[in-house]
């Protein structure tokens, strides 16, 4: 549990998703006194816990948009800092594959847009080149646009690293701390939370699926409306990775970019997401009909997947709004910045969004900050399958989860330190224990014993160590 600091914070970041974690990091490195408030027991409890984990170049983003600028700034910074924070990259590249003559006709415009956006290493591939790069791809593939810079990353270690670095450099992170009220008086915000009242000069709204609710609660009105968009995914067994090395993207339409088939950093292959509008902001249910459709679509693209079992299914909610673009606005008179409408590109753009928000803040808050002279760079554990894992060390000790080869040491480390796992989901995302073929059937009891008394809610099974 993090220890609360008293007094006046320079900024209060509301929301512990990937954007909130990145914003907290940026302001801590700028020298601000930072408070992050998250209503859940751990980070990534909302939209950020479920995504396709792609690091995007911005080749297909709206030209000249804030989204494009933030994506490309975020991409650059991620590549610059990843080794210092031990963040993995699986260099896959991507192909926008045309499966029909109509798709082929659109590839030229996508190439022009990519070059307009500064992504100049794209190139057209004919059918023989596509199949030479991906021999297992269905013979119905007609052509593709190759985007070499599109890669795969760990969607959970990145925000964990961002907030860990923020805390290591003086920020405070509080969980189970829902903002239930607030008032701007005499130039400072008084924020009422479920864990007490905190003072901050500026509020930065990174509340994701509840961003408009927070604005209405504290400002009386919101200039955007969250319209949750559900995305369902299917994850194939690790054996599927032998059949694909490049991320396969569809030719997009006006409403959605369509479903993607890609390797994961953890050695699996996923397909998704769907794009389903729903009013519910908290529940992202899966349904058999859609999942069967996704499996069929994957097999249609890569026939060899018909012989590979499905390991997992999941769904997530994206905080879409009534407009396509990011909804990032500063309200200087109210000492408030909202970061709304960050949809599927938020993982890539988070670091760029954080810099953009920092610049907006500097325009109305002139108080000088003193960045740390020697900032700390904590290293997060590696879970990437293509890099060395803890179980491969000579002294790895007990292996608890045999599906994902998670060691006892990894679980124990995830339950302590500056940002310990706060709930079962947080523990899984930090270690992958229980996320493999058996979905925790064999390791649940042992994991429960190791986590006893350390999570917000006990795991379903708790035993005592022998």
N, C-alpha and C positions, 0 to 999 in steps of 0.2 A: 504494500500500500504506500502510495506517495505521501509525503509529508507536506501539508499546506504551509505556505508562507503568508505572513500577515503584511499589512500595509498596502501601498498603491502599486499596481502593476501598470506598465506602459501599455500593454495590449492584453486583452482576454480573447483567446481563440475558442470559439464554441464549435465543437465537433472534432472527433478523433478519427476521421477517415484519412485517406491518403493525402487529401489536400490540406486538412487541418494539421496533420503531422508535418507536412512540408512547410507550411506557413509558420508554425511554431519554431521549426529549425531555422528558417531564414531570419526571423526577428531575433532569436537568441544569438545567432552569429553576427547580427547587426549591432548587438549590445543592448537590446531592449530587455526589460524585465517582463517575462512572458508567463501567462497562465493559460493552460489548456484545460477546458472543461468538457467532459464527455459523460453523457447520461448512462451509458452502458458500463459493465464492469471491465471492459478492455477496449482497445482500439479496433477499428475495422468491423464494428458490429452492424453497420448499415450497408450502403451500396458498395463500399470498397471491398467487402469480403468475397464478392463473386464477380469475376471478370475474366477476360480471355488472356490477360497477362502479356499483351503484345506491346513492344516498344516501337512507336510509330514515328515515321519520318515527317509526316504531315503532307505527303504527296497528294492526297485527295481532299485536304481540308479547304474550306472556302478561302480563296486568295485574299490577302490583305486583312484577314480577320484576327481578332484577339486570340481566338483558339489556335490558329496556325502559329502565331508568334509565340504563344506559351508552349505549344507542343515542341517546337523546334528549340526553344531555349531550354526546356526541360530535358529533351533528348541530349543536347550538348552537355548540360551539367551532369546528368546521370553518367554519361560516358567519362566525364572528367573525374568524378569522385568515386566511382564504383570500386576501384581497387582499394582505396583508403578505408571504405566502409565494408569491404568484402561482399559486394553485391554482384551476383552473377549475371552473365549475358550468354545466351545460346544463339550464336550467329546462324540464322536460318535463311535470311532473305525471304522475300514473298513474291508470288506470282498472282497477278489479277488474271484469272483464266476465263477465256471466252468459250462458252459451250454451245453457242448458236451463232448464226450469221449476224443476227441483231447485236449480240454481244461484241463480235469482231468489229462491227461498225463503230462501236463506242470507245474502243481502246485508244484510238487516235486522240480523241478529246481528253481522255484521262492522262495520256502522255503529255499533252500540251499543258494541262493543269499542273502536273508534277513539275515540269520545267519552270512554269510560271512561279511555282512555290519554292524554287531554288533547289529542287531535287533533280540534279542533272545526270545522275548515273543510271537512270532508268533506261531500259531498252526493250524493243519489241522482240518477241520470240515467235518463230513459226511453229507449226505443229511438231515437226521433227525435233526442234530444239527443246520444246516443252517436254516431250516424252524422253528425250535424252537426259534431261535434268531430273525428271521424276518418272522412271520407267513403270511404276505401279499405277500411275494415273490412268483413268479410263481412256480408251481410244477415242472417245467422242470429244476430247479436248481439241480445240481448233487453233488456238493461238493464245498468247499471254503477253502481259507487260511485266517484265522483271523489275522488282524494286529491291536492290541488294541490301539496303540499310535497314529494312524491317526485321526486327529481332524479337526474341522471347526472353522475358525476365521473370524473376520471382515476385509475384504480386503482393506478397505479405512481408518479406524481409525488407523491402525498400521502405515502406512507411515505418516499420519497426526501427530501422536504422535512422530515419529522419528524426523521429521523436526521441530515440535514445541519445542522439547527438544533441538535441535541444536540451534535454534534461542534464546531460553531462556538462553543458555549458551554462547552467544556471536556471533553466526553465522549470516550472512546476506543472505537473500533469495530475489532474484529479479525476477519478472515475466515480461512477454512481453519483454524478453531480449534474443533474438536469437543471437547466436554467428555467426557472418558473416565473421570474419577474425581474424587473429592473427599471432604473430611473436615472436620467442624466441630470445632475444637479451641480451647479457651480463648477462646471468643466470636467466633472468626473462621473463615470458610470458606477452605480451601486447595483451589483448583480445578485439577486436572490436565487440561491440554488438549493437543491435538496441536501447539500452539505454545509450550508451556511451562506453568509453574505461576503462578497469579495468586491474590491474596488479596482477599477481600471480606467485609464484615460480614454482608450479606444476599444471598441468591440469589433471583432472580425468574425462575421457569420459564415462558418464553414459547416453548417448543420445538414447539408446534403438533402435527403428526402424530407426533412422538416425545416428547411431554410426559410420558406415563406411563413410557416407557423411561428418561427422565432421572430421574424420581422413584425408580424401582426401583434405578437405578444408584447414586444418591447417598444415598437415604433407606432403601433396603431394601424398600420397598413403595410402592404408589400407590393412592389412593382413587378413581381413575377409570381406565377402559380405553378407549383410542382404537379406534374402529371406523370405518375410513376409508370415506367415502361419495364415490363418483366422480360428477362432473357433466360431461357432454359438451355442447359448444356448437357452433353453426354461425354463421359470420359472413358476411353478405351484402355485396356490393359497395356502394360509396358511393352508387350510384344509388338504392338502396333507401330512403335517407333521405327522398326526396321523397314516399314513400307513408305515412309515419307521423310523428307529432310527439309522441305521448303513449305512455308506457310501458304496455303491456298486460299486466295480471296476471290469472292464473286465480283462480277460487274454490278455495281450498286444501282438502286433505283432511287426515286425521289424521296421515299419514306425511310429506307433503311439501307445500311451497307450490306445486309444479308449475312448468311451464316458463313463462318470461317472454319476451316479444318487446319489444325496446327499441332505441332509438338508442344509439350509443356516442359518447363524447366525440371520437372520431377520425373521425366522419362516416359510419360504417357502421351496419348494423342487425344485432343478434344475436338468436338464440333459444336458450334453454336455461335452466337446466341440467337434466339428468336427475338421478336420485337412485338410484345403484346401489351396494349394499354390496359391498365386496371386502376381502380380508385384506392385500393388498399396499399398503404405505405409500409406495412410491417411484415406481411406474409407473402412469400414468393413460392407458391406451390408448384410442383411438377405434375404433369399429367401424362398418362401412358400413350395417348394418341400422338401428342407432340413429340415425345421421346422416340417413339417408333418411327416417326417421320424423319427425325434427325439421324437415327441409325441408318435408315434407308438411304438418306441423302449422302451420308458418308460412304456407304458401300457403292452407291452410284458413281461417286467420284474416284474412290479407291477400292476396287472390287475385292482385293485381298483382305480387307477389314471384315468381310463376312465370316472369316474363321477366327476372329479375335473377340474374346468376351468383353463385355462392358464392366468396368470396375466401379464406376460411380455415376450418379446423376445429381444435378443441382440446379438451382435457379437463383437469380439475383434481380434486384430492382435498380434501374438507372434513374437518377433524378432529373428526368426531362422536364421541360417547361412548355408553355404554349408557343415558344419560338425556338428555332434550331440553335441559335448562337449561345455562347456563354453569357451569363447574366452577372457580370462583375461590375459593381458600381460603388463609388465612394460618396458618402454624404457628410461632407466636412462639418456642417453646422451641427450634426448629430454625433460626430466623432464615431462614425460607423462605416464599415466596409462590408458589403455582401458579396459572397462568392457563390453564385447560384447557377443551376443549369449545367453543371459539369457532368457530362454523360460518359460515353464509352472511352473517351480519350483522356480521362482524368489521371490515370496512372502515369502516362507519358508526360502529360502537361504539368503535373503537380509542382515540380521544382520551378518551372517557368511561371506558373500562376503565383507562386510564393514571391518571386522577384517582382512581378507586376504589382502585387498587392503592397509590397514594401515601398515601391515607388509612389503608388497612390497615397500611401500613408505619409510619406515624406513631404508631399505637397501641401498637407494641411497641419501636420504636427512638426513644428520646427525645433522641438527640443533636441539638443545634440545627444548622440549616443556614442558610447565608447566600445567598439567591438573588442572581444577578447584578444589579447596580444598573441596568445598561443592556444588557439581553440583545440579542444579535444576531439579526436576522431575514433570513436569506439568501433569495434569490429563485430558484426553480427555473424552468427553461425551459418555455415553453408549447408543448404539442402538441395542444391542442384545435382542432378544425377551424373552430369558429365564432368564434374569436378570431385576432388577427394572429399569424402564424408568422414564423420567421426568413427563409424564402424570399421573403416579401413586403417585406422591408427593401431599400432601394435598394442597399446594399453587401453583399448576401447572398453573393456569390461563387459557387463551384461548387455545383451541385446534384448530389448523389451518387445518392440514391434518388429516381427520378422518379415512382414510384408514390405514395409518401408525401411527396414534395417535401422531403426531408431534405438540409440543406446540409452541406458539408464542415466548416464551422465548428461546427455542432451535434455532429457526430461527434467532432471534436477536443476540444471542451469536455467531452464525456461521458467521455473517456479521461483526464481530469486533474481537478484540484481536490481538495477534501477527501474526496469519496466517488466515486472514479473507477469506471467499470464494471469488474467483475472477470471477467466471462465473456461469451460471445456473447449469452446471454439478457439479461444486464444491459444490454448495449449496445443491444439491440433495444428494451428497455423504456424506456430513457432517450431514444431518438431515433426509434423506429419504422422505422429502416432495415431493409429486408428483410421487412416485415410487410404489404406491400400486395399488389396483384393478382398480381405475378409471384413473390412470396415469395422475393425475393432473387436470382432468376435473372440479372438484368442488373447488379445493383450489388454482388454478393457479392465479386467480385475487388477492386474499389476499396475496399470497406469492409475487406476483409482486409488490404490494403496499409496503410491508415491505422491499423489496430489491431495491426499486426505487433509482437510482443514485449511487448504491454501487457495481454494477457489470460491467464487461468490456463491455457487451452488455445488453441492457434492455431485460427482459423477454417478451414473445410474447404479454402479456396482462399487461397493467399498469393502475391502478386505484388510486384514492386518498382515503385516509382514511376518513371515515365519521366524 
